Amino acid sequence: MPGNLRKRQHIALSIGGSDSGGGAGVQADLKTFAALGVHGTTAITCVTAQSPAGVAGVQAVRPAIVQLQLETVFRELRPSAVKTGMLFSESIVEVVADLLSQHRDVPVVVDPVMVATSGARLLRRSAFKSLCARLIPLAALITPNVDEAAWLLGREITNQEHLKLAGRELHSRFGCAVLMKGGHLAAAASRRKNKEDRFQIRAIDLFIDERVEIWLEAPFVPEVSTHGTGCTLASAITAYLAHGKSPLAAVRSAKQVITRAIRNSVNCARHDVLWPFR
């Protein structure tokens, strides 16, 4: 087929860590991009040795190589949307922020990855200030979970009212849209309920921008322990932004994707693995 008759594919860029277990990081992003009809490109910031059971080790990529990856992708495969995940060090955050500041017309989703589910630190303390001062102000949308929002604000978030107040403060502080992910609150509520009641719990997220403040609900899927839900949700949002959707429309569609991916999770060597494919 002649090149000018081929379907033109949207491009998204994932900037983050490699997960050797394939459940999170750029591997999860690429799976999600492909499932949603977007060509995925990457800039690897770290190589991790991990599985759903935990992180065994982290090796950061030299900042100069991160920069070269970014420059190369933008030169030949300019993305329509960008997602950042695990950045690890201050120098990597600075390189990423410098590059993205030159392309302010490209929407950026910042997933402020700080600590793995297993407790392993994925962002050095020295990088936290740069993340807040340099990168998040470039974002079209940030997607903190309860623990990440608590780190950003320096206070505990234990209920839905806290989630709302935190979202408003983050929007005011950084000037970007905010998706407050309430899955951790739903999981905590599920642990407190009996088995029958757990099926009635809702996974509630909050979207805030300069025009709207809206709660997004979906059934909480119990008895499933998945790895990489935050990565998959953020990359789904990025894919829909690459397709040209507004941030709110992208979030709404991505919420459906992650709910389906959890519900359709598959078993791989005794581990639950998200399945974002239809």
C-alpha positions as CSV (number, residue, x, y, z in Angstrom):
1,M,0.0,0.0,0.0
2,P,1.5,3.4,-0.9
3,G,2.7,5.3,2.1
4,N,0.4,8.2,1.7
5,L,-2.6,5.9,1.8
6,R,-1.6,4.2,5.1
7,K,-3.5,5.0,8.2
8,R,-1.7,7.7,10.2
9,Q,-1.1,6.5,13.7
10,H,-1.1,8.7,16.8
11,I,2.1,8.6,18.9
12,A,2.5,8.7,22.6
13,L,5.8,8.8,24.7
14,S,6.3,7.0,28.0
15,I,9.2,8.3,30.1
16,G,9.8,6.0,33.0
17,G,11.4,2.8,34.4
18,S,11.6,-0.6,32.9
19,D,9.8,-3.3,34.9
20,S,11.3,-6.7,34.3
21,G,8.1,-8.3,35.4
22,G,6.1,-6.6,32.7
23,G,3.3,-5.4,34.9
24,A,4.2,-1.8,35.4
25,G,6.5,0.9,34.1
26,V,7.1,1.3,30.3
27,Q,6.1,-2.3,29.7
28,A,2.6,-1.6,31.0
29,D,2.5,1.7,29.1
30,L,3.4,0.1,25.8
31,K,0.7,-2.6,26.3
32,T,-1.9,0.0,27.0
33,F,-0.9,2.2,24.1
34,A,-1.1,-0.7,21.8
35,A,-4.5,-1.8,23.2
36,L,-5.8,1.7,22.5
37,G,-4.5,2.1,19.0
38,V,-1.5,4.4,19.7
39,H,2.1,3.8,18.7
40,G,4.2,3.8,21.8
41,T,7.7,5.3,22.1
42,T,9.9,5.3,25.3
43,A,12.7,7.0,27.1
44,I,14.0,4.6,29.8
45,T,15.0,6.3,33.0
46,C,15.8,3.3,35.1
47,V,16.2,-0.5,34.8
48,T,14.5,-2.3,37.6
49,A,14.7,-5.9,38.7
50,Q,11.2,-6.6,39.9
51,S,8.1,-8.8,39.8
52,P,4.6,-8.4,41.3
53,A,6.2,-9.6,44.5
54,G,8.5,-6.5,44.8
55,V,11.5,-4.6,43.6
56,A,14.8,-6.4,44.0
57,G,17.0,-3.6,42.5
58,V,17.2,-0.3,40.6
59,Q,19.8,1.0,38.2
60,A,19.4,4.5,36.9
61,V,20.2,5.3,33.3
62,R,22.7,8.1,32.8
63,P,20.9,11.5,32.4
64,A,22.8,12.1,29.1
65,I,21.3,8.9,27.7
66,V,17.8,9.9,28.9
67,Q,18.2,13.2,27.2
68,L,19.4,11.6,24.0
69,Q,16.4,9.2,24.0
70,L,14.1,12.2,24.3
71,E,15.7,14.3,21.7
72,T,15.8,11.4,19.2
73,V,12.1,10.5,19.7
74,F,11.0,14.2,19.4
75,R,13.1,14.7,16.3
76,E,11.6,11.7,14.3
77,L,8.5,10.5,16.1
78,R,7.1,13.6,17.7
79,P,4.5,12.4,20.2
80,S,1.0,13.8,20.5
81,A,1.0,13.2,24.3
82,V,3.6,12.3,26.9
83,K,3.4,10.4,30.2
84,T,6.1,10.5,32.9
85,G,6.4,7.8,35.5
86,M,9.4,6.7,37.5
87,L,12.2,9.3,37.3
88,F,14.2,8.4,40.3
89,S,16.9,11.1,40.5
90,E,17.1,14.9,40.6
91,S,19.3,14.9,37.5
92,I,16.8,12.8,35.5
93,V,13.9,15.0,36.5
94,E,15.9,18.1,35.4
95,V,16.7,16.6,32.0
96,V,13.1,15.6,31.4
97,A,11.8,19.0,32.5
98,D,14.3,20.8,30.3
99,L,13.2,18.9,27.2
100,L,9.5,19.0,27.9
101,S,9.7,22.8,28.5
102,Q,10.7,23.1,24.9
103,H,7.5,21.4,23.7
104,R,4.7,23.1,25.7
105,D,2.1,22.3,23.0
106,V,2.4,18.6,23.8
107,P,0.1,17.6,26.8
108,V,2.0,15.9,29.6
109,V,0.5,13.5,32.1
110,V,2.7,13.3,35.2
111,D,2.2,10.1,37.3
112,P,4.2,11.1,40.4
113,V,5.7,7.7,41.1
114,M,7.5,7.8,44.5
115,V,7.2,4.5,46.2
116,A,6.4,1.0,44.9
117,T,3.5,-1.0,46.3
118,S,6.1,-3.2,48.0
119,G,7.6,-0.1,49.8
120,A,10.7,0.3,47.6
121,R,11.6,4.0,47.0
122,L,11.3,4.9,43.3
123,L,12.1,8.7,43.7
124,R,15.0,9.9,45.7
125,R,14.3,12.5,48.4
126,S,16.7,14.9,46.6
127,A,14.5,14.7,43.5
128,F,11.3,15.6,45.2
129,K,11.8,19.3,45.1
130,S,12.7,19.3,41.4
131,L,9.6,17.2,40.6
132,C,7.4,19.8,42.3
133,A,9.3,22.9,41.0
134,R,10.2,21.9,37.5
135,L,8.1,19.1,36.2
136,I,4.6,19.2,37.6
137,P,4.1,22.8,36.5
138,L,4.6,21.6,32.9
139,A,1.8,19.0,33.3
140,A,-1.6,19.1,31.7
141,L,-2.7,16.5,34.3
142,I,-1.2,14.8,37.4
143,T,-2.5,11.5,38.7
144,P,-1.5,11.0,42.3
145,N,-2.8,8.1,44.4
146,V,-3.6,8.7,48.0
147,D,0.0,8.0,49.2
148,E,1.6,10.2,46.5
149,A,-0.8,13.1,47.3
150,A,0.0,12.8,51.0
151,W,3.7,13.1,50.1
152,L,3.1,16.1,47.9
153,L,1.1,17.9,50.5
154,G,2.8,16.6,53.7
155,R,-0.4,15.4,55.4
156,E,-2.4,12.2,55.7
157,I,-5.4,11.4,53.5
158,T,-7.8,8.9,55.1
159,N,-11.3,9.6,53.6
160,Q,-13.2,11.1,50.7
161,E,-13.4,14.6,52.2
162,H,-9.6,14.6,52.6
163,L,-9.3,13.4,49.0
164,K,-11.4,16.4,47.8
165,L,-9.5,19.0,49.8
166,A,-6.1,17.5,48.6
167,G,-7.2,17.7,45.0
168,R,-8.3,21.3,45.3
169,E,-5.0,22.3,46.9
170,L,-2.9,20.5,44.3
171,H,-4.8,22.1,41.5
172,S,-4.4,25.5,43.1
173,R,-0.7,24.9,43.8
174,F,0.4,23.6,40.5
175,G,-2.2,25.1,38.1
176,C,-2.9,21.8,36.2
177,A,-5.8,19.4,36.1
178,V,-5.7,16.8,38.9
179,L,-7.0,13.2,39.0
180,M,-7.0,12.1,42.6
181,K,-7.0,8.3,42.6
182,G,-9.1,6.9,45.4
183,G,-8.3,3.2,44.9
184,H,-6.3,2.9,48.1
185,L,-9.2,4.2,50.1
186,A,-11.5,1.6,48.4
187,A,-9.0,-1.2,49.1
188,A,-8.8,-0.2,52.8
189,A,-12.6,-0.2,53.0
190,S,-12.7,-3.6,51.3
191,R,-10.5,-5.0,53.9
192,R,-12.8,-3.8,56.7
193,K,-16.0,-5.3,55.1
194,N,-17.2,-8.8,54.9
195,K,-16.9,-10.6,51.6
196,E,-20.4,-9.9,50.5
197,D,-20.2,-6.2,51.3
198,R,-16.9,-5.8,49.4
199,F,-18.7,-6.2,46.1
200,Q,-20.7,-3.0,46.9
201,I,-17.7,-0.8,47.4
202,R,-17.0,1.8,44.7
203,A,-13.6,2.9,43.4
204,I,-14.0,6.7,43.5
205,D,-11.6,9.1,41.8
206,L,-11.9,12.9,41.7
207,F,-11.1,15.0,38.6
208,I,-10.5,18.8,39.1
209,D,-9.6,21.4,36.6
210,E,-10.3,25.2,36.2
211,R,-13.9,24.4,35.1
212,V,-15.2,21.3,36.8
213,E,-14.9,19.2,39.9
214,I,-16.3,15.8,39.3
215,W,-16.4,12.4,41.0
216,L,-15.8,9.3,38.8
217,E,-17.1,6.0,40.2
218,A,-16.7,2.4,39.1
219,P,-17.3,-0.9,41.0
220,F,-14.3,-1.9,43.1
221,V,-13.1,-5.3,42.0
222,P,-12.3,-7.4,45.1
223,E,-10.1,-10.5,45.5
224,V,-7.7,-9.2,42.8
225,S,-4.2,-8.1,43.6
226,T,-2.9,-6.3,40.5
227,H,0.4,-4.6,39.9
228,G,0.7,-1.5,37.8
229,T,-2.8,-0.1,37.9
230,G,-1.5,3.5,38.3
231,C,0.8,3.1,35.3
232,T,-1.9,1.6,33.2
233,L,-4.5,4.3,34.1
234,A,-2.1,7.1,33.4
235,S,-1.0,5.6,30.1
236,A,-4.6,5.1,29.0
237,I,-5.2,8.8,29.7
238,T,-2.1,9.6,27.7
239,A,-3.3,7.5,24.8
240,Y,-6.7,9.2,24.7
241,L,-5.0,12.6,24.8
242,A,-2.9,11.5,21.8
243,H,-6.2,10.7,20.1
244,G,-7.2,14.3,20.7
245,K,-9.6,14.0,23.6
246,S,-9.9,16.6,26.3
247,P,-8.4,15.8,29.7
248,L,-11.8,15.1,31.3
249,A,-12.9,12.9,28.3
250,A,-9.6,11.1,28.4
251,V,-9.9,10.4,32.1
252,R,-13.5,9.1,31.7
253,S,-12.5,6.7,29.0
254,A,-9.3,5.6,30.9
255,K,-11.4,4.9,34.0
256,Q,-13.4,2.4,32.0
257,V,-10.2,0.9,30.6
258,I,-8.6,0.3,34.0
259,T,-11.8,-1.1,35.5
260,R,-12.1,-3.5,32.6
261,A,-8.4,-4.4,32.8
262,I,-8.7,-5.3,36.5
263,R,-11.9,-7.3,35.9
264,N,-10.3,-9.1,33.0
265,S,-7.0,-9.7,34.8
266,V,-5.2,-12.9,33.9
267,N,-3.2,-15.3,36.1
268,C,0.5,-15.5,35.3
269,A,2.5,-17.9,37.5
270,R,0.1,-17.3,40.4
271,H,0.1,-13.5,40.0
272,D,-2.8,-11.4,38.8
273,V,-1.8,-9.4,35.7
274,L,-3.8,-6.5,34.3
275,W,-5.3,-7.1,30.8
276,P,-6.1,-3.8,29.1
277,F,-7.0,-5.5,25.8
278,R,-10.7,-5.7,24.7
